[in-house]
Amino acid sequence: MYSLLTGTWKRAQYVYHQVMHAYHCTLYKDCLDMQMKEHFYRMARHHELKIKSSD
């Protein structure tokens, strides 16, 4: 039972970071303000690193 919950939680986190990475990449591409563009890039990079670390 514990491993089922752990596996489900890890999978949910993986999917969450994939979705948020795609979301921030889209915002990064469409943004015209340089400060916000840097913020979206940092957030996209953060989620990308979380995806790679969970593999």
C-alpha positions in Angstrom: 0.0 0.0 0.0 2.8 2.4 0.9 4.6 1.9 -2.4 1.4 2.4 -4.3 0.9 5.8 -2.7 4.6 6.7 -3.1 4.5 5.7 -6.8 1.3 7.7 -7.3 2.7 10.8 -5.6 5.9 10.7 -7.7 3.9 10.3 -10.9 1.7 13.2 -9.9 4.7 15.4 -9.3 6.2 14.4 -12.6 3.1 15.2 -14.5 2.7 18.5 -12.6 6.2 19.6 -13.5 5.7 18.6 -17.2 2.5 20.7 -17.3 4.1 23.7 -15.6 7.2 23.5 -17.8 5.0 23.6 -20.9 2.9 26.5 -19.5 6.0 28.6 -18.6 7.6 27.9 -22.0 4.5 29.1 -23.7 4.4 32.3 -21.6 8.2 32.8 -22.2 7.7 32.6 -26.0 4.8 35.0 -26.0 6.1 37.6 -23.5 7.4 41.0 -24.6 8.5 42.3 -21.2 12.1 41.4 -20.5 11.7 41.1 -16.7 8.8 38.8 -17.0 10.5 36.8 -19.8 13.5 36.2 -17.5 11.1 35.1 -14.7 9.3 32.7 -17.1 12.6 31.3 -18.3 13.7 30.7 -14.7 10.5 28.9 -13.8 10.6 26.8 -17.0 14.2 25.8 -16.2 13.2 25.0 -12.6 10.5 22.6 -13.8 12.8 21.1 -16.4 15.3 20.3 -13.7 12.7 18.8 -11.5 11.5 16.5 -14.4 15.1 15.3 -15.0 15.8 14.7 -11.3 12.7 12.5 -10.9 13.7 10.1 -13.8 
